[in-house]
Amino acid sequence: MPGLTMPHSRSSRRAFSLIELVIVVVIIGIIGAIALPRMSRGASGAADSSLIADLAVMRNAIELYQAEHGGQYPSFADFVDQMTLYSDPLGGTSATKDTTHYLGPYLRSIPELKVGSNRGQNGIVATQGGTSAGWVYDATTGSISANLPDTEVDARGVRYNSY
């Protein structure tokens, strides 16, 4: 009917009560308290996994070098060149491949250590110690490990230098 108007109805809009907001904030806090430590351990776990992967790649390269060089491991003095350049069967190196230097390269570069006090170092030393190198290499056995003190351990308590 024209001219008739409906009475104004109250809006049935309802806001959150203070109690409901507090409950939501508490739930978010609990979730954060559970998730944050797990996420922070994730970064260190990733670095540990990277160390394991880098060691596996370098150990495989050393073993391949040994297989192709008559059972001889790379020498300590020429380790970087023998791993990253072309080599002849006697271990001599060249930056370019030719008829005598046809073996390798076994690595593109020596990886940087990703954990511990020597993080970022990619040099090679013969014995544990010092801060100028990331790796310890024994040319008599072909073994390679992280150049870190026994006190530096992963989240499980395993020494990095024993990986």
Secondary structure, 3 states (H helix, E strand, C coil): CCCCCCCCCCCCCCCCCHHHHHHHHHHHHHHHHHHHHHHHHHHHHHHHHHHHHHHHHHHHHHHHHHHHCCCCCCCCCCHHHHHHCEECCCCCEECCCCCCCCECCCCCCCCCCCCCCCCCCCCEECCCCCCCCCEEEECCCCEEEECCCCCCECCCCCEHHHC
